[in-house]
Amino acid sequence: MTIKMAVLLSTFSLALSGCGTAVTVLQDDEEAARGLRKQKTYCQSIPRIYSGLAHDFCLLHAPPDPTGILVPFVLLDLTLSGALDTVALPYTIYRQATDGNIRIYWRPGRG
């Protein structure tokens, strides 16, 4: 493996780990919700259909990041998430019909 290939592979995996679609489709619901709760988002739940875009918008719908680093990455991720959400659409439609929205802030007694 060349150095170029190693750098390219590590860059791609780092970008994919922060991708909204990868977070919501490939991880458990609890992990995705935990990440949004850590950012203190105001969103209560996100739909599974186009969940990567919804995840990114929920990151933007949170208290401002004091470092200011998060916003450019989220804006860049919107295009990548839109494309990947479209590819995953048949799977996410099925999951939306069977499981419903991904709840971020779950309260007992609210179903």
DRENKOL-646398 format. One record per residue: x, z, y of N, C-alpha, C, O in turn. Coordinates in steps of 0.001 Angstrom, whole numbers, plus 500000, padded with zeros to 6 digits. Example, Ala and Ser with C-alpha at 12.3 -4.5 7.8 and 13.67 -1.06 7.14 Angstrom:
# DRENKOL-646398
513190507800494310512300507800495500513200507800496700514236508465496681/512850507080497750513670507140498940512900507870500030513409508039501138/
END
This chain:
# DRENKOL-646398
500857500000498818500000500000500000500894500000501233501799500824501365/500629499084502109501426498997503328500955500035504342499887500633504209/501766500218505327501430501190506371500209500710507159499352501514507528/500130499401507417498969498859508128497675499144507381496673499546507973/497716498928506065496529499145505246496142500622505229494957500951505281/497124501506505158496849502940505150496236503392506469495304504195506479/496749502886507565496214503238508881494799502689509036493917503380509546/494579501457508603493261500846508686492248501606507834491124501852508271/492643501970506635491755502704505737491426504090506276490279504529506195/492416504780506823492151506114507370491298506034508631490446506896508849/491509505026509457490684504844510657489243504546510277488314505096510868/489056503671509288487711503323508841486995504535508256485815504748508536/487691505334507445487049506509506849486732507565507902485716508253507801/487579507699508900487309508651509986486101508202510794485264509027511159/485996506908511079484848506396511829483567506532511026482518506864511576/483649506277509724482459506359508883481992507796508696480798508033508513/482905508755508737482502510155508560481690510656509745480911511598509599/481852510053510901481074510446512065479872509562512317479128509784513273/479673508573511482478566507643511649477243508349511365477113509060510368/476274508150512237474978508808512078474280508424510790473632509263510165/474402507166510381473776506723509140474434507372507934473748507803507007/475758507445507941476466508088506829476093509558506730475956510095505630/475929510208507869475584511629507872474184511865507321473974512800506548/473225511030507710471836511286507327471437510681505992470571511228505310/472046509563505599471661508909504351472504509385503175471976509594502083/473790509557503381474691509885502275474841511381502025475242511776500931/474533512215502999474654513666502829473298514281502524472259513639502682/473322515532502085472076516277501885471397516513503230472043516498504277/470102516728503183469346516998504410469856518250505113469914518299506341/470229519269504323470700520521504912471995520320505689472190520917506747/472887519468505155474150519201505842473915518453507154474522518775508175/473038517462507120472730516706508334472086517606509383472428517535510563/471151518454508949470483519373509878471465520404510427471400520760511604/472364520880509590473354521874510029474244521295511128474550521975512107/474658520034510962475493519402511979474781519269513321475387519463514374/473497518937513277472741518836514525472475520212515129472466520361516351/472261521212514287472083522569514822473358523068515475473298523790516470/474519522696514930475793523094515540475940522508516938476539523131517815/475396521312517150475450520688518471474346521206519393474296520849520570/473459522052518851472353522665519594471407521608520180471035521668521352/471031520644519337470137519592519779468735520148520028468351521175519469/467997519466520860466620519863521143465630519180520201464438519486520236/466104518265519366465229517569518412464786518543517320465586519348516845/463530518473516928463004519327515861463156518681514494463386519371513501/463030517364514436463192516624513188463540515187513523463356514737514655/464048514464512517464338513046512707463737512271511538463741512751510405/463224511080511809462669510270510716463798509713509857464923509545510327/463494509432508616464509508856507726464725507376508005465816506855507776/463691506691508499463818505276508841464609505193510155464224505790511160/465693504461510130466641504394511242467121505796511626467184506144512805/467455506580510621467891507958510847469244508041511530469515509024512219/470100507047511363471400507064512045471244506957513544471914507663514298/470355506070513981470075505964515415469419507235515941469762507718517020/468468507777515169467810509021515583468820510160515666468749510993516569/469757510197514727470812511222514742471647511106516015471928512110516668/472039509893516364472833509693517575472063510073518835472618510693519742/470783509701518890469984510074520055469788511590520139469728512148521235/469690512256518985469588513714519004470882514363519472470858515414520113/472017513735519151473285514245519679473335514103521194473883514961521887/472765513024521701472715512841523154471674513756523803471757514049524996/470687514208523005469627515090523502469987516548523195469196517291522615/471166516923523589471693518275523386472367518701524686472577517879525578/472704519980524793473442520398525990474722519581526137475317519196525130/475153519312527340476340518472527554477587519052526882477806520263526856/478383518143526346479655518514525736480646518821526860480885517962527709/481232520032526887482124520377528002483373519500528058483938519304529134/483811518972526924485005518130526932484688516705527362485561516015527888/483460516254527147483067514903527516483538513834526546483399512644526828/484089514233525415484618513281524436483517512728523549483625511595523079/482466513488523308481442513108522342480622511892522765480298511052521925/480283511779524032479370510730524496479900509315524231479137508497523717/481148508975524547481604507607524251481570507277522759481255506146522389/481888508240521900481845507989520461480416507785519973480169506946519107/479483508540520519478075508380520125477560507026520601476840506349519867/477912506630521795477475505329522296478073504188521481477405503178521260/479292504326521038479915503330520173479265503320518790479115502266518173/478885504491518317478280504606516993476862504051516949476368503738515866/476200503920518080474828503400518097474750502001517484473817501710516736/475710501137517788475671499779517227475973499789515736475323499080514968/476939500572515325477279500658513906476116501260513114475787500776512030/475501502299513643474365502927512965473169501988512888472464501962511879/472935501219513943471829500265513922471996499236512817471032498897512130/473213498739512644473466497752511587473341498375510203472716497792509316/473928499550510011473868500196508700472456500686508373472049500667507211/471712501121509383470324501530509151469475500356508688468585500524507854/469740499184509215468999497997508796469311497651507343468413497256506600/470554497791506933470935497532505541470281498549504605469855498196503505/470202499799505035469649500867504190468132500993504311467552501931503764/467490500083505007466059500186505286465172500313504046464278501159504055/465357499535502986464479499717501816464569501135501223463553501712500835/465772501684501157465957503036500631465343504076501558464687505004501086/465539503944502858465029504953503783463510504891503914462870505914504160/462930503713503754461459503634503750460904504401502558459930505143502689/461526504222501392461097504960500202461255506464500404460343507226500083/462398506899500931462621508338501156461673508907502201461241510053502080/461343508126503226460395508589504242459023508793503620458336509767503930/458619507871502737457307507983502097457241509157501131456191509786501001/458338509463500454458314510542499460458672511902500048458076512908499663/459629511956500969460128513249501455459767513571502900459838514734503298/459388512591503685459064512847505092460311512946505954461396512526505552/460143513505507138461243513633508097462287514645507642462025515511506808/463473514508508213464526515512508027464294516578509087464409516307510282/463969517784508652463690518868509603464990519548510005465795519927509154/465181519693511283466397520317511796466203521818511940467012522606511451/465152522202512599464830523622512781463602523930511941462479523617512336/463811524536510796462718524845509874462281526279510088463108527187510168/460981526476510180460434527831510340459508528108509178458700527249508826/459598529304508557458692529635507462457236529613507930456917530021509047/456379529133507059454959529102507380454515527844508102453325527673508367/455454526956508427455107525730509139455114524522508211455019523386508676/455226524753506898455157523664505931456388522903505877456491521948505107/
END
